[in-house]
Amino acid sequence: MNNLIKKIEDKYKKKDIPNLQIGDNIKIQTIIQEGNKERIQTVDGVIISKNKSQLNTTITIRKVLQNIGVERVYLIHSPRIIDITIVKRAKVRRAKLYYLRYRSGKATRLKQKFN
């Protein structure tokens, strides 16, 4: 039974996804539908959590807009996501970066990883 599910899921999985880690600053290009038109929207932010479950793998992106923190969950194998690029990596020691929700300004900076 598991083999059958794995075969079906492999057909829909994307092969060109980079190795995403917690603390990475990334840019995601998604297709947004407004009425009968479609456009590409670019969102950049920090990955604060990752939920791995085969085809249903999700990442939570956090960014600050006009002093308001915005978080959004993205399904990384979604056909609506065109491209994911890593801007920079951070050195973190946690699996989830939920503590960034309670910090503001320079306190939200993460140490950069150079490798």
N, C-alpha and C positions, 0 to 999 in steps of 0.2 A: 504494500500500500504506500509506504513512504517513498519507494522508488518511483512510483507513478506520479506522485505529487511533485517530487524533485524534477522529473522530466518536464512536466508542464510548466513549473516555475522557471526553469532554465531558459525556456523559450522567450519569456518576457523580461528576464534580467538584462540590465545594461552591462556591457563589457568595458566601457571607456570611463568608468568612475575612478577618480584618483583615490589614494589611500587617505580617507578622512579620519582625523583624530580630534579628540576633545581639545579645545583651545585654539584650533585653527581659525584664522580669519579668512573667510571665503567669499567668493562672488558667485551667485546663482542666477542664471538666465532662465526665466520661465515664460511660457506663453499665457497671456491674460486675454480673456474674451470679454469684450465690451459691446453688448448688443450683438450685431452680426459681424463685427470686425475683430480681428485678432492682432495683438501687438506683443512685442517682447519687452519684458520688464526685468531689470537687473537689480538684485538685492544683495547687499553685502553686510556681513556681520560675523559674530563669533559663534562657533559651535559650543553650546553649553551642555548638551546631552546628546546621546546616541542610543537608539534602541535597535538592537540587531535581532531580526527574525526573518531570515531568508529574503523573500520577495518584499515583505512588509517592513523593511529597514527604514527607520525614520531618523532625522536629525532635527534638533531644535536650534534655531538661529536667533541670536539676540543682537539688537542694535538700538541706539538711542537716537530718537528723532525729536527735535525741539524740546529737549529735557524730559522726554517721556520714553521709558523703556518699552520696546516692542519685541515680542517673541512670536515666532511662527514655526510651526512644525511642517517639515517637507518630507514627502515620500521620495527617496532618492531614485527609485526605479520607475518613477512616474513618467509617462510619455509627454507630459507637459513641461518637464525640465529638459532644457536644451543642452546646457553646459554648466559644469561646476569647475571653478578654478580656485586654487589655493593661493591667497595673497601672501600670507606669512604664517609661520607655525609658532606656537608658544610652548614653553616648558611648564607643564602643570603636574600636580601631584594628586589630583582628584579625578574620579570617574565622572562626576557631574559638577558643573560650575554654577550651581544655583546661588551661591553666595554673592555672585555679581549683581543679583537683583537688588541687594541692599546697599550697594556701593554706588558712588557717583563721582564724576570727574576723573581726576588722575588716579584715584584708587581702583579704577576698573582696568588699569593697564596690566598686561601679563608680560612676563619675561620672554623675550624672543629666543627661539631655538634656531641655531645656524647650521643645520645639517639636513 
